[in-house]
Amino acid sequence: MKKILISSFIIFAIFTISCSKKSNSGHTVKYTIGGSSKLDVNYTDANMIAKTVSGVDSSWTYTFTTSATGQLVHLAVTSVDGTEVNGVIYFDGQQSTQNNSASGTIDISAQIP
């Protein structure tokens, strides 16, 4: 009986350790923006460094994969002429946060799961 219990425990331990709910390959982060004029964008890049691009159109997106779990990413969008803007941050294809503004500026952040 003792051998059966020990064997059962070992099999259970091996099964538990070998099963993983999520791969350690990281998370995909995607930013999308929208607006009717040229836009200035501040964002966190794949190396968790703040970057700026100026005068882009509303089709601008930025996607990267990171293993930086728990890090904060940031997206700020400003319309060069003050018209309506929007922005969305996605993690692994799921919308994490979004914001719209009629005043021409949005600023959003989210923590990588």
C-alpha positions in Angstrom: 0.0 0.0 0.0 2.9 2.3 0.9 4.4 1.8 -2.6 1.1 2.7 -4.3 0.8 5.9 -2.3 4.4 6.9 -3.1 4.0 6.0 -6.8 0.7 8.0 -6.9 2.4 11.0 -5.3 5.3 10.9 -7.7 3.0 10.6 -10.8 0.9 13.5 -9.5 4.0 15.6 -8.9 5.3 15.0 -12.4 2.0 15.7 -14.0 1.5 18.9 -12.0 5.0 20.2 -12.8 4.9 19.3 -16.5 1.6 21.0 -17.1 1.7 24.7 -17.8 -1.3 26.9 -18.3 0.7 29.6 -20.1 3.9 29.6 -22.2 6.7 31.7 -21.0 7.0 33.3 -24.5 5.6 36.6 -23.2 2.7 38.8 -24.0 1.8 40.7 -27.2 1.1 44.3 -26.7 -0.6 46.4 -29.4 -1.4 50.1 -29.5 -4.0 51.5 -32.0 -5.0 55.1 -32.4 -7.6 57.1 -34.2 -8.4 60.7 -35.3 -9.2 62.8 -38.2 -6.0 64.8 -38.4 -2.2 64.2 -38.0 -1.4 62.9 -34.6 1.6 63.0 -32.2 2.0 59.8 -30.2 4.0 59.0 -27.0 4.2 55.3 -26.2 6.2 52.7 -24.3 8.2 50.5 -26.8 9.3 46.9 -26.6 12.3 47.8 -24.4 10.0 49.7 -21.9 11.5 53.0 -23.2 9.3 56.0 -23.8 9.2 56.9 -27.5 7.6 59.7 -29.6 6.4 59.8 -33.2 5.0 63.0 -34.7 2.6 63.7 -37.5 1.3 60.2 -38.0 -2.1 59.4 -39.4 -4.9 57.4 -37.7 -3.7 54.1 -39.2 -0.6 54.0 -37.0 -0.2 50.9 -34.8 2.6 49.5 -32.8 2.9 45.8 -31.7 5.5 44.0 -29.8 6.1 40.9 -27.7 7.5 41.1 -24.2 8.2 39.0 -21.2 8.0 42.2 -19.0 5.1 40.9 -16.9 3.9 43.5 -14.4 5.5 46.5 -16.3 3.4 49.6 -17.0 2.9 50.6 -20.6 1.7 54.0 -21.7 0.0 55.6 -24.8 -0.7 59.3 -25.2 -2.2 60.7 -28.4 -2.5 64.4 -29.3 -4.2 65.8 -32.4 -2.1 68.5 -34.0 -5.2 70.6 -34.7 -7.2 69.8 -31.5 -9.8 67.4 -33.2 -11.1 64.2 -31.7 -8.7 61.3 -30.9 -8.8 57.9 -29.5 -6.4 55.1 -28.4 -6.5 51.5 -27.3 -4.0 49.2 -25.6 -4.4 45.4 -26.2 -2.7 42.5 -24.4 -2.7 39.2 -26.2 -5.5 40.3 -28.6 -7.8 41.4 -25.8 -8.6 45.1 -25.2 -7.1 46.2 -21.9 -7.9 49.9 -21.9 -9.1 52.7 -24.2 -10.0 56.3 -24.2 -11.7 58.8 -26.5 -11.5 62.6 -26.4 -13.2 65.4 -28.3 -10.6 67.8 -27.0 -7.7 66.3 -28.9 -5.7 64.6 -26.2 -5.8 61.2 -24.5 -3.5 59.5 -22.0 -3.8 55.9 -21.0 -1.7 53.3 -19.2 -2.0 49.6 -18.4 -0.1 46.9 -16.6 1.2 44.0 -18.6 -0.5 40.9 -17.1 
